[in-house]
Amino acid sequence: MGQSSWTVELIRQIGEPQGGAPYLVNIQPGNTYDVAFAVWQGYTGENAFIKSISTFQTLYISNEAPPSLIVPGEGLVGPLTAYEFVAILGLIIALIVLVALYFVMRRA
C-alpha cells in the first residue's frame, strides 16, 4: 500500500440481522452489495454534518479466507528494509547465543 492509502477492517455477523431491524442488510457470502462510506476528522472541525462521503463502491462478500499479509522474505507491506533485516538477524543470533549459554551453564 502506498502512503496515500489506508485499510479499514469492519466486523459484522453474516446472516439475518438480530432484533428485526428493517434497515439492516441480510449480508450473505457470494453476494455483491453497493456501499458508500462517510468519514470525518474531528480534529479538523468535521462532524456528522460536515464530512467526506464516498461514491458507491462494489462490495463482494467471499466464501474464501483472505490472503495472508505476510509473504516469506517480505514484511507486512513490502520487502524488508536493511534495518528490519539486521534487527531480525540480531534477534536470531541473540537467541542462539542464549540457548548455547543455557546448555553450557547447565553442564557446569
C-alpha positions as CSV (number, residue, x, y, z in Angstrom):
1,M,0.0,0.0,0.0
2,G,1.2,3.5,-0.7
3,Q,1.4,6.3,1.7
4,S,-1.8,7.8,0.5
5,S,-3.9,4.7,1.2
6,W,-5.3,3.1,4.3
7,T,-7.2,0.0,5.2
8,V,-10.3,-0.4,7.4
9,E,-11.5,-3.7,8.8
10,L,-15.2,-3.9,9.5
11,I,-16.6,-6.8,11.5
12,R,-20.2,-7.8,11.4
13,Q,-22.0,-11.1,11.7
14,I,-23.1,-12.7,8.5
15,G,-26.7,-13.6,8.1
16,E,-30.0,-12.3,9.3
17,P,-29.7,-9.2,11.5
18,Q,-30.8,-9.6,15.1
19,G,-33.6,-7.6,16.6
20,G,-35.7,-7.4,13.4
21,A,-34.2,-4.0,12.4
22,P,-35.8,-3.3,9.0
23,Y,-32.9,-1.2,7.8
24,L,-30.1,-3.8,8.3
25,V,-29.0,-5.7,5.2
26,N,-29.0,-9.5,5.3
27,I,-25.4,-9.9,4.2
28,Q,-24.7,-13.3,2.6
29,P,-21.4,-14.8,1.2
30,G,-21.3,-14.9,-2.6
31,N,-23.4,-11.7,-3.0
32,T,-22.4,-8.3,-4.2
33,Y,-23.6,-5.1,-2.5
34,D,-23.3,-1.3,-3.3
35,V,-21.8,0.5,-0.3
36,A,-20.7,4.1,0.4
37,F,-18.8,5.5,3.4
38,A,-18.9,8.8,5.3
39,V,-15.8,9.8,7.1
40,W,-15.0,12.8,9.2
41,Q,-11.9,14.0,11.0
42,G,-12.9,15.7,14.3
43,Y,-9.6,17.4,14.8
44,T,-10.1,19.4,11.6
45,G,-13.6,20.5,12.6
46,E,-15.5,18.0,10.6
47,N,-18.6,16.4,12.2
48,A,-21.7,14.4,11.3
49,F,-22.9,17.3,9.1
50,I,-19.6,18.3,7.6
51,K,-17.8,15.3,6.3
52,S,-16.4,13.5,3.2
53,I,-18.8,11.0,1.5
54,S,-17.5,8.4,-1.0
55,T,-19.2,7.4,-4.2
56,F,-20.8,3.9,-4.3
57,Q,-18.3,1.1,-4.3
58,T,-19.0,-2.6,-5.1
59,L,-18.5,-4.9,-2.1
60,Y,-18.3,-8.6,-2.8
61,I,-18.6,-11.0,0.2
62,S,-16.4,-14.0,-0.5
63,N,-16.6,-17.5,1.0
64,E,-12.8,-17.8,0.9
65,A,-10.4,-16.7,3.6
66,P,-8.4,-13.5,2.8
67,P,-4.8,-14.0,1.5
68,S,-2.1,-13.8,4.1
69,L,-0.4,-10.4,4.5
70,I,2.9,-12.0,5.3
71,V,4.9,-13.2,2.4
72,P,8.2,-15.1,3.1
73,G,11.1,-12.7,2.7
74,E,8.9,-9.6,2.9
75,G,7.4,-7.5,5.7
76,L,3.8,-6.8,6.3
77,V,3.6,-4.2,3.5
78,G,6.6,-4.9,1.3
79,P,10.3,-6.1,1.1
80,L,12.3,-5.9,4.4
81,T,14.4,-2.8,4.8
82,A,18.0,-3.2,5.7
83,Y,17.2,-2.1,9.3
84,E,14.4,-4.8,9.6
85,F,16.7,-7.5,8.2
86,V,19.6,-6.6,10.6
87,A,17.2,-6.4,13.6
88,I,15.7,-9.8,12.8
89,L,19.1,-11.3,12.2
90,G,20.4,-9.8,15.5
91,L,17.4,-11.4,17.4
92,I,18.1,-14.8,15.8
93,I,21.8,-14.6,16.8
94,A,20.9,-13.5,20.3
95,L,18.5,-16.4,20.7
96,I,21.1,-18.9,19.5
97,V,23.7,-17.4,21.9
98,L,21.2,-17.6,24.8
99,V,20.4,-21.2,24.1
100,A,24.1,-22.1,23.8
101,L,24.8,-20.4,27.2
102,Y,21.9,-22.2,28.8
103,F,23.3,-25.6,27.8
104,V,26.9,-24.6,28.8
105,M,25.7,-23.3,32.2
106,R,23.6,-26.4,32.7
107,R,26.6,-28.8,32.3
108,A,28.7,-26.8,34.7
